[in-house]
Amino acid sequence: MQRRLKNRRENQRRYRKKQDEFTTNLERHIQQLRDEIKKLQQHVRRCSTVNIGVWNVALEYYVRFRGLNTQDACSQLEFLRATMAPDVVLSGGFGPYELAKS
């Protein structure tokens, strides 16, 4: 009789341990999925803001760089980063920083 009770307790202990491990793993996986969703949402937002028309980019470039006002250097560089691919090849360098230097 005591042996059966002991076996039942042991089975219950293993069952609870297995359930706890499953719950812990599931919570960890849910958190990973939430993090991935946030990253994907940020990616979608970045992609949608970059997809402006070529003419709008040209107009914006003209407006920002027309007077070459050095006070607006930060906004000018931000515009270049938002509209240019980072691997664009320019005379002797790559990307928006190289264009901003010239």
N, CA and C of each residue as an Amber inpcrd file, in Angstrom:
protein
   306
   0.8170000  -1.2000000   0.0000000   0.0000000   0.0000000   0.0000000
   0.8630000   1.2660000   0.0000000   1.8610000   1.2760000   0.8520000
   2.7370000   2.4510000   0.9180000   3.5550000   2.6040000  -0.3560000
   3.8640000   1.5000000  -0.9360000   4.6250000   1.5420000  -2.1870000
   3.8060000   2.2150000  -3.2930000   2.5250000   1.9070000  -3.3560000
   1.6450000   2.5440000  -4.3430000   1.5440000   4.0430000  -4.0950000
   1.3880000   4.4220000  -2.8550000   1.3270000   5.8360000  -2.5110000
   2.6170000   6.5540000  -2.9040000   3.7070000   5.9050000  -2.6260000
   5.0010000   6.4760000  -2.9780000   5.1230000   6.6400000  -4.5000000
   4.7010000   5.6100000  -5.2340000   4.7350000   5.6910000  -6.7050000
   3.8060000   6.7960000  -7.2380000   2.6280000   6.9290000  -6.6530000
   1.6910000   7.9650000  -7.0720000   2.2690000   9.3550000  -6.8180000
   2.8620000   9.5200000  -5.6570000   3.4850000  10.8150000  -5.3330000
   4.6160000  11.1390000  -6.3120000   5.3960000  10.1310000  -6.5990000
   6.5000000  10.3260000  -7.5450000   5.9640000  10.6690000  -8.9410000
   4.9280000   9.9720000  -9.3560000   4.3100000  10.2860000 -10.6550000
   3.7420000  11.7010000 -10.6740000   3.0830000  12.0850000  -9.5880000
   2.5370000  13.4440000  -9.4960000   3.6580000  14.4930000  -9.5290000
   4.7370000  14.2220000  -8.8490000   5.8690000  15.1440000  -8.8290000
   6.4560000  15.3100000 -10.2350000   6.6470000  14.2010000 -10.9390000
   7.1650000  14.2640000 -12.3030000   6.1970000  14.9950000 -13.2270000
   4.9090000  14.7350000 -13.0570000   3.8920000  15.3810000 -13.8800000
   3.9030000  16.9020000 -13.6530000   3.9330000  17.3200000 -12.3830000
   3.9640000  18.7580000 -12.0710000   5.2310000  19.4170000 -12.5970000
   6.3460000  18.7120000 -12.4660000   7.6050000  19.2540000 -12.9690000
   7.5360000  19.4420000 -14.4860000   7.0010000  18.4520000 -15.1630000
   6.8570000  18.5270000 -16.6160000   5.9350000  19.6800000 -17.0130000
   4.8460000  19.8530000 -16.2940000   3.9060000  20.9390000 -16.5660000
   4.5690000  22.2980000 -16.3200000   5.3310000  22.4160000 -15.2410000
   6.0260000  23.6660000 -14.9400000   7.0520000  23.9980000 -16.0200000
   7.7900000  23.0130000 -16.4740000   8.7740000  23.2320000 -17.5330000
   8.0910000  23.6570000 -18.8270000   6.9770000  23.0090000 -19.1240000
   6.2270000  23.3720000 -20.3290000   5.7510000  24.8110000 -20.2510000
   5.2080000  25.2070000 -19.1120000   4.7110000  26.5710000 -18.9190000
   5.8520000  27.5820000 -19.0380000   6.9740000  27.2820000 -18.4260000
   8.1320000  28.1780000 -18.4950000   8.6200000  28.3300000 -19.9280000
   8.7390000  27.2360000 -20.6330000   9.1830000  27.2910000 -22.0300000
   8.1840000  28.0520000 -22.9010000   6.9110000  27.8460000 -22.6540000
   5.8790000  28.5420000 -23.4180000   5.9400000  30.0540000 -23.1630000
   6.1200000  30.4610000 -21.9210000   6.2310000  31.8840000 -21.6010000
   7.4650000  32.4980000 -22.2560000   8.5660000  31.7700000 -22.2590000
   9.7930000  32.2530000 -22.8930000   9.5840000  32.4150000 -24.4000000
   8.9250000  31.4420000 -25.0000000   8.6610000  31.4910000 -26.4360000
   7.7220000  32.6500000 -26.7780000   6.7260000  32.8820000 -25.9520000
   5.7980000  34.0000000 -26.1690000   6.5550000  35.3220000 -26.1270000
   7.4740000  35.4610000 -25.1730000   8.2530000  36.6970000 -25.0810000
   9.1390000  36.8800000 -26.3160000   9.7210000  35.8100000 -26.8070000
  10.5370000  35.8880000 -28.0250000   9.6810000  36.3260000 -29.2120000
   8.4790000  35.7870000 -29.3030000   7.5750000  36.1760000 -30.3940000
   7.1730000  37.6440000 -30.2820000   6.9300000  38.1210000 -29.0660000
   6.5850000  39.5330000 -28.8810000   7.7440000  40.4340000 -29.3130000
   8.9580000  40.0390000 -28.9460000  10.1330000  40.8170000 -29.3560000
  10.2720000  40.8290000 -30.8720000  10.0500000  39.6850000 -31.4950000
  10.1480000  39.6070000 -32.9530000   9.0660000  40.4600000 -33.6180000
   7.8690000  40.4640000 -33.0570000   6.7830000  41.2860000 -33.5950000
   7.1610000  42.7640000 -33.5350000   7.7490000  43.2020000 -32.4060000
   8.1690000  44.6050000 -32.2890000   9.2010000  44.9580000 -33.3530000
  10.1800000  44.0680000 -33.5520000  11.2030000  44.3270000 -34.5650000
  10.5910000  44.4150000 -35.9540000   9.6690000  43.5070000 -36.2590000
   9.0350000  43.5210000 -37.5730000   8.1690000  44.7610000 -37.7650000
   7.4840000  45.1990000 -36.7190000   6.6740000  46.4130000 -36.8230000
   7.5590000  47.6320000 -37.0730000   8.7050000  47.6890000 -36.3940000
   9.6410000  48.7870000 -36.6280000  10.1580000  48.7510000 -38.0640000
  10.4370000  47.5620000 -38.5400000  10.9230000  47.4110000 -39.9130000
   9.8790000  47.8950000 -40.9220000   8.6260000  47.5440000 -40.6850000
   7.5430000  47.9770000 -41.5790000   7.4160000  49.4930000 -41.5450000
   7.5000000  50.0980000 -40.3620000   7.4050000  51.5550000 -40.2660000
   8.5550000  52.2300000 -41.0080000   9.7630000  51.6970000 -40.8460000
  10.9090000  52.2810000 -41.5380000  10.7560000  52.1620000 -43.0470000
  10.3080000  51.0000000 -43.4960000  10.1490000  50.7900000 -44.9420000
   9.0740000  51.6930000 -45.5190000   7.9980000  51.8750000 -44.8120000
   6.9040000  52.6830000 -45.3500000   7.2720000  54.1570000 -45.3960000
   8.1140000  54.6380000 -44.4750000   8.4920000  56.0510000 -44.5140000
   9.5430000  56.3140000 -45.5810000  10.3090000  55.3120000 -45.9530000
  11.3440000  55.4890000 -46.9660000  10.7560000  55.4500000 -48.3670000
   9.6240000  54.8260000 -48.5400000   9.0380000  54.6680000 -49.8720000
   8.3010000  55.9180000 -50.3350000   9.0200000  56.9970000 -50.4920000
   8.4190000  58.1950000 -51.0600000   8.8680000  58.2950000 -52.5050000
   8.1010000  59.0070000 -53.2960000   8.3740000  59.0700000 -54.7250000
   9.6870000  59.7590000 -55.0630000  10.2100000  59.4400000 -56.2210000
  11.4780000  60.0000000 -56.6790000  11.3850000  61.5120000 -56.7880000
  10.2710000  62.0140000 -57.3020000  10.1310000  63.4560000 -57.4560000
  10.0570000  64.1400000 -56.1000000   9.4090000  63.5260000 -55.1550000
   9.3510000  64.1000000 -53.8080000  10.7380000  64.1620000 -53.1760000
  11.5350000  63.1270000 -53.4230000  12.9030000  63.1160000 -52.9010000
  13.7110000  64.2300000 -53.5470000  13.5810000  64.3700000 -54.8600000
  14.3210000  65.4210000 -55.5610000  13.9120000  66.7990000 -55.0580000
  12.6300000  67.0040000 -54.8800000  12.1420000  68.2840000 -54.3770000
  12.6570000  68.5440000 -52.9670000  12.5590000  67.5590000 -52.1230000
  13.0250000  67.7010000 -50.7430000  14.5270000  67.9800000 -50.6970000
  15.2860000  67.3080000 -51.5610000  16.7320000  67.5350000 -51.6510000
  17.0030000  68.9910000 -52.0230000  16.2900000  69.4720000 -53.0150000
  16.4750000  70.8560000 -53.4600000  16.1380000  71.8340000 -52.3330000
  15.0380000  71.6050000 -51.6410000  14.6110000  72.5030000 -50.5700000
  15.6310000  72.5110000 -49.4330000  16.1100000  71.3520000 -49.0560000
  17.0360000  71.2700000 -47.9180000  18.4250000  71.8140000 -48.2360000
  18.8880000  71.6050000 -49.4570000  20.2630000  71.9540000 -49.7770000
  20.3730000  73.2310000 -50.6250000  19.2850000  73.9040000 -50.8710000
  19.2680000  75.0860000 -51.7260000  20.2010000  76.1630000 -51.1860000
  20.0960000  76.4900000 -49.9240000  20.9000000  77.5670000 -49.3660000
  22.1810000  77.0830000 -48.7070000  22.3420000  75.7930000 -48.5470000
  23.4790000  75.1970000 -47.8380000  23.6840000  75.8590000 -46.4820000
  22.6180000  75.9700000 -45.7570000  22.6480000  76.5380000 -44.4270000
  23.2570000  75.5170000 -43.4750000  24.3700000  75.8590000 -42.8390000
  25.0490000  74.8910000 -41.9610000  24.2710000  74.6440000 -40.6740000
  23.3420000  75.5330000 -40.3360000  22.5400000  75.3130000 -39.1380000
  21.6160000  74.1140000 -39.2980000  21.2690000  73.7890000 -40.5290000
  20.3850000  72.6630000 -40.7990000  21.1570000  71.3840000 -41.1260000
  22.4150000  71.3270000 -40.7650000  23.2510000  70.1740000 -41.1380000
  22.6870000  68.8710000 -40.5980000  22.1710000  68.8960000 -39.3920000
  21.6150000  67.6590000 -38.8180000  20.4090000  67.1720000 -39.6140000
  19.5080000  68.0800000 -39.9460000  18.3260000  67.6630000 -40.7070000
  18.7110000  67.2480000 -42.1190000  19.7400000  67.8890000 -42.6830000
  20.1960000  67.5120000 -44.0120000  20.7790000  66.0960000 -44.0010000
  21.6020000  65.8240000 -43.0040000  22.1950000  64.4850000 -42.9000000
  21.1200000  63.4430000 -42.6240000  20.1470000  63.7780000 -41.7960000
  19.0410000  62.8530000 -41.5210000  18.2650000  62.5500000 -42.7980000
  18.0410000  63.5720000 -43.6180000  17.3600000  63.3750000 -44.8980000
  18.1640000  62.4420000 -45.7940000  19.4690000  62.6480000 -45.8660000
  20.3090000  61.7800000 -46.6950000  20.2680000  60.3370000 -46.2050000
  20.3220000  60.1630000 -44.8880000  20.2600000  58.7970000 -44.3450000
  18.9140000  58.1410000 -44.6260000  17.8440000  58.9230000 -44.6050000
  16.5080000  58.3580000 -44.8120000  16.2530000  58.0040000 -46.2740000
  16.8990000  58.7140000 -47.1940000  16.5760000  58.5150000 -48.6070000
  17.6430000  57.7790000 -49.3950000  18.8240000  57.5920000 -48.8190000
  19.9110000  56.9250000 -49.5430000  20.2030000  55.5610000 -48.9470000
  20.5680000  54.6530000 -49.8090000  21.0480000  53.3610000 -49.3310000
  22.4350000  53.5720000 -48.7300000  22.7660000  52.8650000 -47.6510000
  24.0610000  53.0810000 -47.0050000  25.2420000  52.6230000 -47.8510000
  24.9870000  51.8410000 -48.8830000  26.0960000  51.3340000 -49.6920000
  26.2150000  52.0430000 -51.0460000  25.6210000  53.2350000 -51.1700000
  25.7410000  54.0090000 -52.4010000  27.1960000  54.4440000 -52.5520000
  27.7650000  54.2120000 -53.7380000  29.1640000  54.5490000 -53.9850000
  29.2460000  55.9630000 -54.5310000  30.0760000  56.7560000 -53.8810000
  30.3230000  58.1250000 -54.3280000  31.8140000  58.2740000 -54.6000000
  32.2540000  59.4410000 -54.9320000  33.6610000  59.6480000 -55.2790000
  34.5670000  59.3710000 -54.0740000  35.0000000  58.1650000 -53.9590000
  35.9550000  57.8160000 -52.9120000  35.3500000  57.2940000 -51.6290000
  34.0560000  57.0700000 -51.5550000  33.4670000  56.5770000 -50.3240000
  32.0910000  55.9880000 -50.5410000  31.4490000  55.6850000 -49.4320000
  30.1330000  55.0560000 -49.4690000  29.1610000  55.8310000 -48.5960000
  27.9230000  55.9070000 -49.0300000  26.8090000  56.3270000 -48.2070000
  26.6060000  57.8230000 -48.0580000  25.6020000  58.1540000 -47.2290000
  25.1960000  59.5460000 -47.0750000  26.2570000  60.4260000 -46.4190000
  27.0780000  59.8630000 -45.5390000  28.1080000  60.6770000 -44.8870000
  29.1100000  61.2090000 -45.9160000  29.4590000  60.3720000 -46.8790000
  30.3930000  60.7890000 -47.9150000  29.7920000  61.9160000 -48.7480000
  28.5080000  61.8150000 -49.0620000  27.8480000  62.8660000 -49.8230000
  27.7910000  64.1530000 -49.0080000  27.5490000  64.0420000 -47.7240000
  27.4650000  65.2230000 -46.8700000  28.8230000  65.9170000 -46.7690000
  29.9110000  65.1660000 -46.8280000  31.2400000  65.7580000 -46.7570000
  31.5780000  66.5420000 -48.0210000  31.0270000  66.0960000 -49.1560000
  31.3990000  66.7580000 -50.4200000  30.6130000  68.0130000 -50.6910000
